[in-house]
């Protein structure tokens, strides 16, 4: 394994460790949460690394997959590769639950946010590619992108960053703000 891949694996494992210690189920989408990190010059999903399956919540609690795989979750890979067309330094993303409460907290916490409604995408454009691209501009990438709910899919919030550990720390801090607000 080359040096860059070793660093990617290390950063993803560290991010997963933080999630295992501090993540609360309320922030995980019904369809599950994932996180991924792309190689520096990635142009293909095989160059995006992530969890082999999504983090999920069941009656037994949260379930965290083990291991890191190449060709991470298709949607998260597409989002990262699209963002990298605008800013090569933004190589990581995670998805969290979309709700009014979380949306309000996200807008208070993150300085820049974008959003798209998948029901308005032009066909035959792929929803995630089109939606993410519609929120990005040359050297101006939002910190988060809201993928609004559609007739076919639950909404989700995409958290973007240069590094998965940075993203996870932001998610945990966001989660704490939500919990403090509710107390």
N, C-alpha and C positions, 0 to 999 in steps of 0.2 A: 504494500500500500504506500502511495506516495505521501509526502509531507502535508500537502494541502488536504487530502482526504483524511489523514489522521487528525488534523486540526478540526475539520468539519465534524467528524465522529465525536471527538472530545467535547466540542461546544454543544452538540445536540444531546449528548449523554448528561452533561452538566445541567442543561436546560430541563431535561426530563427529571433529573434528581430534584431540582427546585420545585417543579410542578408536583411531584409525589409528596413533597414535604408540606406545601402550602396551598395547593389548588383546592378550591371549594366546588362542589358539584353544580352550584347555581350558575356558574359562568360557562359550563360546558353545553354546547348545542345538543338538541335531542339526537341528531345524527352523528354526534361525536366531535371531538376536537383533535386537530393534528397540528404539527409544527414541522417545518422543513427549512433546509439551508442549502443553497446552490454553490457549486464551484464558482470560482472567480469569473471565468469567462464562459459560463454555461449558456448553451443555446438549445439544449435538448433536455427533455424530462429525465433521461438517464443520468444527467449531471446534477440532479437535484436529489438530495438525501433527506430522509425523514423516517418517521415511525412506520412499521410494517402494517399497522392498522390504527384506527382512531382511538383516542381515550374516550371511554364511555362510562355512563352511569346506569346502574341497575339497582334492584332492591338490595343486593348484597353490598353495594357501595361503588366506588370508582374502580374502573379496570384500566390499568396502564399496560400497554404492550411493551415487550422487551425487544431490544435490538434496533439497529438502524439499517435501512435498506436504500438502495439506489432506485431511482424512479419512484419517488415519493408520491403520495396521494395526487391523483390526476388534476384535481381542481387547484390545489395549493401550488403544485408545480407550474401549472399554466399561469397562475397569478404572479408567481415570482419571475418567471421568464418574461412575462409581459412588462412588469415593472422594470426589469433590468434593461429593457430596450430604451428606457428613459433615464435611468440612473444605475450604472453598473455596481455601485456600492451597496444598494439595497438588495440583499441576497437572501433574506429570510422572511418568513411569514408564519402566522398562526391564526386559527379561526376561533372565535368565541361566540357565545349565544347572542342573538339579536332580541332585545326586548326594549321597551320604552325606558325602564329604569337603567339598564346598562347603557343605552344610547345617551341618556342625559349625563351619566357619569363619564362616558368616553369623551363627550364634547367638552366637559369641564376639565378633563385631565390632559387630553392630547391637543396640541396647538393647531394642527391641520387635519381636517377630515374631508373625505369625498364620499359620494354615494351614487348608487345607480339602481334603477328599477329594471330587473331582468325582463319584465313584461314589455318593455319598450325597445328591446334590442332589435336591430334589423336582421332579418333572416338572410343568409344562412350563418351569420356570425355566431361563434361560440359565446355563450353567456359570460363566462368568467373572463375570457380574453377581451371581449368588447367592453364589459363593465369596468374592468380595471383600467384599460386604456383610456376610457372616457373620463377617468379621474386623474390621469397623470399628464404632466406637461414636462418639457425638457428641463431637467434639474429642479423640478418642483413636484415632488412625490408626497402625497399625504401620509400622515402617520398611521391612519386607519381609513378603511374603505367600508362603508355600509352597503351590503348587498341586501336590499330590501326584500321582504317576503313577496313571493309570487304565487300564482295559482298552482304551480307545480313544485315549488321548493320552499323550505323554511328559510327565513332570512338568516344572515350571519354577519359578523363583523370580522373583517380581516385586519389584523394588526401587522404592520410592516416594520422592518428594521434591517440594520446591517448585520446583526448577529442574533442567534436564537436566545442567548442568555439575556441580552438586553430586552428582547421582546417579552420573555417570561417574567422578568422583573417588573416590567411595565404592567403586565396583566395582573400580577400579584398585588402591586400597588393600587391598581384600579379596583381590584376586588376588595381591598381593605377600605378604600374610600366608600364603596357601596355599603359594606358592612357597618362602618362607622355612622353613615348617614341613616341607616335603618335602626340604630340603637337609641 
